[in-house]
Amino acid sequence: QVHLVESGGGLVQAGGSLRLSCTVSGLTFANYAMGWFRQAPGKEREGISCISRDAWGIYYATSVEGRFTISRDNAKNTVYLQMNSLKPEDTAMYYCAAGVAGYCTSSGFDYPAQYTYWGQGTQVTVSS
């Protein structure tokens, strides 16, 4: 059974930082591209970053580029999202997802349909 478990969310002041982690079990992690999405109340799920299985392909949404950094450790079956310079508009539930294709594309990394497995999410709240 596949499990994706996010952690690291919390409450932070604007300008602060958080590091999210997503630990995966039940699949061969090194074969999967990993993505991060977020969803704020009343809004659609937004794809914010993707990292290919070999970490060569990395993409960011314009809303987070330059502030967020995605990385992965295939030995630990874990993908990370370092979030700096956080803004109140970053407040959302953050989800990680695994894509069986193994790679990310600039035109599709933010489409939920590109991912097969999803975590339950971790809440990030940024106060002003």
C-alpha positions as CSV (number, residue, x, y, z in Angstrom):
1,Q,0.0,0.0,0.0
2,V,1.3,3.4,-0.9
3,H,1.6,6.1,1.7
4,L,2.7,9.7,1.3
5,V,3.0,11.6,4.6
6,E,3.6,15.3,4.8
7,S,5.1,17.1,7.8
8,G,6.6,20.4,8.7
9,G,3.6,22.7,8.3
10,G,2.6,25.2,11.0
11,L,2.0,28.8,11.8
12,V,4.7,31.4,10.8
13,Q,4.9,35.1,10.5
14,A,5.2,36.8,7.1
15,G,8.8,36.8,6.0
16,G,9.5,33.5,7.9
17,S,10.5,30.1,6.6
18,L,9.2,26.5,6.8
19,R,10.5,23.3,5.5
20,L,8.0,20.7,4.4
21,S,8.8,17.0,4.1
22,C,7.0,14.2,2.4
23,T,8.0,10.6,3.2
24,V,6.9,7.9,0.8
25,S,6.4,4.2,1.3
26,G,5.0,1.4,-0.7
27,L,6.5,2.3,-4.1
28,T,10.0,2.6,-5.6
29,F,10.5,6.3,-4.7
30,A,13.4,6.8,-7.1
31,N,11.2,6.0,-10.1
32,Y,8.7,8.7,-9.4
33,A,8.6,12.4,-10.1
34,M,7.4,14.3,-7.0
35,G,5.2,17.3,-6.9
36,W,4.0,19.8,-4.4
37,F,0.5,21.3,-4.6
38,R,-1.5,23.6,-2.3
39,Q,-5.1,24.5,-1.8
40,A,-6.5,27.4,0.0
41,P,-10.1,27.5,1.1
42,G,-12.4,28.3,-1.7
43,K,-9.7,28.0,-4.3
44,E,-8.6,25.3,-6.8
45,R,-5.6,23.1,-6.1
46,E,-2.5,24.8,-7.3
47,G,0.6,23.0,-8.5
48,I,3.7,24.8,-7.2
49,S,6.7,22.6,-7.9
50,C,7.9,19.4,-9.3
51,I,11.2,17.5,-9.2
52,S,12.0,14.6,-11.6
53,R,13.0,11.2,-10.3
54,D,16.7,12.0,-10.9
55,A,16.4,15.6,-9.7
56,W,17.5,17.0,-13.1
57,G,14.1,18.5,-13.9
58,I,12.7,21.0,-11.5
59,Y,9.9,23.4,-12.1
60,Y,8.1,26.1,-10.1
61,A,5.0,28.1,-10.3
62,T,5.6,31.8,-10.8
63,S,3.9,32.5,-7.5
64,V,6.7,30.7,-5.6
65,E,9.7,30.8,-7.9
66,G,12.7,32.4,-6.1
67,R,11.2,31.8,-2.7
68,F,10.6,28.0,-2.6
69,T,13.1,25.2,-3.3
70,I,12.2,21.6,-3.9
71,S,14.7,18.8,-3.3
72,R,14.7,15.1,-2.8
73,D,16.7,12.4,-1.1
74,N,16.1,9.1,-2.8
75,A,17.9,7.2,0.0
76,K,15.4,8.5,2.5
77,N,12.3,8.3,0.2
78,T,11.7,11.9,1.0
79,V,10.9,15.1,-0.9
80,Y,11.3,18.5,0.6
81,L,10.0,21.9,0.1
82,Q,12.0,24.8,1.6
83,M,9.7,27.8,1.8
84,N,11.3,31.2,2.5
85,S,10.0,34.7,2.5
86,L,6.5,33.4,3.2
87,K,3.5,35.6,2.6
88,P,0.0,35.5,3.9
89,E,-1.2,34.4,0.5
90,D,0.9,31.2,0.9
91,T,-1.6,30.1,3.5
92,A,-3.0,26.8,2.4
93,M,-3.0,23.0,2.8
94,Y,0.1,21.7,1.2
95,Y,0.1,18.3,-0.5
96,C,2.8,16.1,-2.0
97,A,2.1,13.8,-4.9
98,A,3.9,11.1,-6.8
99,G,3.9,10.9,-10.6
100,V,4.5,7.6,-12.3
101,A,6.0,9.2,-15.4
102,G,9.1,9.9,-13.4
103,Y,9.8,13.3,-15.0
104,C,8.3,16.8,-14.9
105,T,7.5,19.0,-17.8
106,S,7.1,22.8,-17.9
107,S,3.6,22.5,-19.4
108,G,2.2,19.7,-17.2
109,F,4.0,19.8,-13.8
110,D,1.1,21.6,-12.2
111,Y,-1.7,19.4,-13.4
112,P,-3.1,17.1,-10.7
113,A,-3.9,14.5,-13.3
114,Q,-0.2,14.0,-13.9
115,Y,0.2,12.4,-10.4
116,T,-1.1,9.1,-9.2
117,Y,-0.6,9.1,-5.5
118,W,-1.3,11.9,-3.0
119,G,-0.7,12.6,0.7
120,Q,-3.2,13.9,3.2
121,G,-1.6,17.4,3.4
122,T,-0.1,19.6,6.0
123,Q,-1.4,23.0,6.9
124,V,0.7,26.2,6.4
125,T,-0.6,29.4,7.9
126,V,1.2,32.7,7.4
127,S,0.2,35.6,9.6
128,S,0.6,39.2,8.6
